[in-house]
Amino acid sequence: MNQWQKMIIDLKEQGLTQTQIATEMDCSQNYVSNLENGLCGKRLGYEKGKNLEKLWQIHCAPQQIA
């Protein structure tokens, strides 16, 4: 499992949908699905990666620290 898969799974566990994640990443829901399933994403584009990291920080990082 790569870091992008883990972030998407964490976000979904926090109640976000693939569509919500895709909107924040500025990509399609299908792309998020492919990332989650490991079909792509080992070399995620810079902007998409930063957007995913930012979303993860907002929704998941506080739980990781606690």
N, C-alpha and C positions, 0 to 999 in steps of 0.2 A: 504494500500500500504506500503510495507516495503522499507527500505533504498536502497536495491539493485535495486528494480524496479524503484525507483525514479532516481537513477544514470543512469540506462540504458535509460530511457525515456529522461533525460536531454542530454545524449550523442547523441541520435538519433535526437533530436531537433537541435543539432549542426552539423548535416549532416553525422554522422558516421552510418555505416550499422551494422547489427548484426554480419556479417562476420568479419568486422574490429574490433569490440569489442571483439569477440571470439578470434581472433588472438592475441590481446594484453593480454587477460586474460589467454591464453593457455588452451582453452577449445573448445568445438564444438559450431557451430552456433545454433544448436538445444538446447543446454544447455542455451545459452543466451536468446533464445526465451522462454524457460520455466521460467527463472528468470523474464523476463519482464512480463509474464502473471501470475506470482505468483504461479506457479505450483511447485516450489522448491526454495530453497535459504534462508530460515530462518536461516539456519546454514551453510553458505557458507564457504568452506575451506579457511584457512588462506592465502595461496598464491594467490588464485583466488580473494579473497576479497581485498588484498593489490594491486593486479594488476588493479582491477576495480577502486579502490580509486585513484590510481596514474593517470590512464587515465582520470578520472573525474576531478581531480585537473588541469591537463593540458588543458582540453577543456572547462570546465564549471566554475571552481572556479573564474576566473577573471570576468565573467559576474555576479556572485553572489555578488561580492564586489562592483562593479560599481553602 
